[in-house]
Amino acid sequence: MKYNELSIESHKTTKRLGRGIASGKGKTAGRGTKGQGARKSANLRPGFEGGQNPLMQRLPKLPGFNNHRPKATVVYTGDLEQFSGKTVDARLLADSNVIASAYDTVKVIVGGGDLTKKVTVKLSGASAAARALIEKAGGSFEKASRLQRPARKNDEQ
């Protein structure tokens, strides 16, 4: 017998349920005995577990699912235009109210206008396009680690 000589029906006839013991799907018709799934209107939504919190909702609550990494504060290349000829770091940006805190991770991305003035940037990160724009304007980018908060006086004692 060859594959192209097989006689295959395109539509398989459905099994007739609940038509006696001899049919193999008689009495409860494959639904089990009693319970919500045995009733005629038991077409529940996927993942429903009878009122118990479903697995897809339980999983993110388990240990190890929290992301504690702080999000980087974004600074646009257009914001650096005002610091011509200066070395831009997190402290300078915080003092000039470009960012909220000098202790955040700061990343430079392209946006907010063109950068035409030479600027030396010392921040946590920059996109490849932002680095190219800074270097095209005659400046330079140097990766610097995030500033650590000073220790509290209560901790020293």
N, C-alpha and C positions, 0 to 999 in steps of 0.2 A: 504494500500500500504506500502510495506517495502522498506527500502533503497536499498537492493540488487536486488529488482524487478523493479527499475526505468529503463526506457528506455532512455538513454542519448546518443546523438550523440557526437562523439569525436571532430568533426569539425563543427562549426557553420557557416552557409553560410553568406557571407558578404552582407551587405545592398547595393543594387544597387542605386547609386547616380545619380541625374540629369535626372530622367526618368519621369518627369511630376509632376503636383501638387498633384495628388492623392497618390503618393508614400510616401509622407511625407518628402522626401529629394529631391524635385525637384528644378528647377530654379537654385538657387545659391549653392545647394548641401551641405548645412550646413556650408558654408564658409563665410557667411555674404555678405554684399554688398560692392563691391570695396575694395580697400586697398591692402596692400602687401600680406596679408594672403589669399586673394581671387585669386591671380595669380597662374598659374600652377607651377612655380618654387619657391614657397615660403617655401622651407624647410630650415629654418634658424637654426643656431646653438642654443643650449639651453642657455637661459639667455639673448639672443639678444633682445634689446629694441629699435631697429630702430635708432641707433646712439647715443641715450642717454646713459650716463654711467650706466651700469647694476647694479642691486642691490648688487650682490656679490662683485663688485668693490667699490660701495659707502659705504657699511657698515664699513669697517675698517677705513674710513676717518672721521667717526662720533666721537663725544667726548666720551672719556672713553675707547678708544681702544689702547692707547699708553702705553707701559710698560716703566716706568721711573726708574725701579729698576736697579742699576748698577750691571753689571755682576762681579762675583767673579774672582779674579786673582788666577790662579791655581799654586800651588807649589807641586812638586813631592817629595816623601819620599827620593829618591836618592839625591835630592838637600840639604837635611838636614844633610847628612853625614859629610860635611865640618865643621859643627858647634858642634863638639863633646864636651860634658860637659857644653855647654852654654845654656842660656835661649833664645830661638828663638822667636822673635816677629816681627811685620811688619817693625819696624824701622831698626832692624838688617838686615833683608832681603833686604830692600831698600838700605842700606849703602853698602852691599856686591853685589849689582846689580843683585840679583836674581829676584826681582820684580821692576817695574818702579817707583812706588810711595808707600810711607808708609801709605797713607791715603786711599788706596783701601781695599775692603773686600778681605781677603786672605783665601783660602781653601786648605788644604793638601789632596792629593790623592796618591794612590800607583802608583809607576812608577819610571823610571830613575835609577834603580838599587836597591840593598838591603840596609837597614838601620841596621848597626851593632853596632853603638856607641850610648851611652846614651845621650839623648837630651830632654830638657824640652821645650815644645812647647806651646806658648800662642798666638793663632790666632783666627780668626773669626769662623772657622769651619774645620772639617776633616771628611773624610769618615770613616765608621766603620772599614773597612779593614786597613786604614792608622792608626787609633787609636790602633788597635791590634798590628800592626807592631812596632809602637813607644813604646808601653808598653812591647812588647816582647824583645826589645833591652835594656830595663831597664829604659826608659824615661817615661815621663808623658805628657798628653795633658790637657790644661786648656782653656776653651772657653773664649775669650776676645772680647769686642766690638771693632768696627772699630775706628781707631784714627780720631778725628775731626780736620779739618784744622784750623789753627790759624786765628783769626779774622784779617781783614785788618785794617791798620792804619786809612784809610779814614772813615771807619764805626764807629770808636771810637769817632771821633770828632763831 
